[in-house]
């Protein structure tokens, strides 16, 4: 299962349950992909918002882990920061329901 497939699954589920979703796409610059941004590196893949709650979510394939910057963002988000793989589907659904 690819990360792209997992992202589609999570975003579809989030939309069904009334969440807004945001994801910044990297642009290609020569041979590299870059994301225009300011601030601390490692910001999560996705932000979901509903009813005054904002979740910071990193989505990974099974076996992948967040990098150091992503871990800092998830820690800073506290109870609203998540890293989900397809193995976490039940947790994802419970959180977004």
N, C-alpha and C positions, 0 to 999 in steps of 0.2 A: 504494500500500500504506500503510495507516494504522499509526500507532504501536501502537494496540491490537491489530491483527492480528499485528504483529511480536512483541509481548509474548507473545501466546498461543503463537506458534510456538516461541519460546525456552523458555518455561516447560514446554511439553509435551515438548520435547527434553530439557530438564534432568531432569524427572521420570522419563523413560524410562531415564536413566543414573544414577539414584539420588541426585540432588541434592535437598535441601530448598530451598524458595524462600520469600522474604519480600518483600512490597511493601506500603507504607503508602498507603492511599487517602485523598485529601483529602476533607474534608467541606464542605458548602456552608453558608456563613454569609452570609445576605442574598444579595447579588448576586455575592459573591466565593467562591472556593474556597480553603480554608486546610487545612494539615496541622498537627495538634498535634505539636509537637516541642520538644525542648530541645537546645542545642548549636549547632554550626556549621552554617550554611545550606549548601544544595547537596548534601546527602547523596544518593547514587545511587538510581535507581528501584528496583533489585532487589539483594537479597543472596542468594547461593546458597551452601550449605554441604554438604560431603561429606567424610568421612574426615579431619576435622581441618583442612580447608582452607575458607576463607571468601573468596568472590569478591564484589567490589563492581562492579555492572554498571549502566551507563546505557544505555538503549535509545532510539534515535532513528530517525525516518524518514530516508530518503535526503535528503541536502542539509542536514540539521539538525546542529548542533554543541552540545556541552555548554556551559553558561554558566560564568561565572568560578568560582562556588562549586563546581560539579560538577567542573570541571577540578582544583581544589585537592584534593578528595576522591580523585579518580582518581590524582593524583600521589602522595598520601599512601599509597595502597594499593599503590603500586609494581607489581610483577609480578602482583598480584592485582586490579588495577583495569582495567576494560574499558569501552569505549564501542563498541557494535555497532549497525550499521544492517543492513537486509536485504542490502546488498552484502557484508557481513562474515560471511555465513552459514557459509562453510567454516571460518573462524577460530573462530566460535562453536561449531560442531560439534566441531572438533578440541580445543577447550578443555574442553568439557563431556563428551567421550567418556571 
